[in-house]
Amino acid sequence: MIASCDGSHRKEVRDRAILLLLARLGLRAGDIVAMRINDLDWEKGSLRVRGKGHKEVRLPLPQDAGEAVAEYLLSGRPSSDHERLFLCTNAPVRPLATSSVVSAIVRIALERARITDPPSKGAHLLRHSAATMMLRSGASLDAVAAVLRHESPDMTAHYAKVDLALLERVAQPWPKDASC
């Protein structure tokens, strides 16, 4: 899906940066909409995210996502005084209006990549994929909860139940003599 944004158009450069931030950090669509240029700290390789409840957190900026954002700033972002990072590519130049615009970017990328029948078609698909990949890579539920900014461990556990291979590795066998 990310590779479907080949960068031949300004819009695809923007979309690639957005998709990588969603996929690598499990950001919400609203996080993308609210993001400002000064949220990027290039020296520390981090990104400030303003999430639900007006809470702010700094997350590490993955190399590929950082490179995509830098490319967007250098060659994809329209010239503008807006402080918001991601802008519409067509006139009038303005910040992305709502989360549904970000979900539409994901939906269009799925179509462009010819991915049929995904479990969902919006930005949340990439949030869920990011959590699953972190778990499969050995991250603890607590670590995934910190990245996703979940207040409740139950919310993060929701992502674990779809990873059947991981669950099979950690599940204990039912005692032979135990009754239900």
Secondary structure, 3 states (H helix, E strand, C coil): CHHHCCCCCHHHHHHHHHHHHHHHHCCCHHHHHHCEHHHEECCCCEEEEECHHHCEEEEECCHHHHHHHHHHHHHHCCCCCCCECCECCCCCCCECCCHHHHHHHHHHHHHHCCCCCCCCCCCHHHHHHHHHHHHHCCCCHHHHHHHHCCCCHHHHHHHHCCCHHHHHHHCCCCCCCCCC
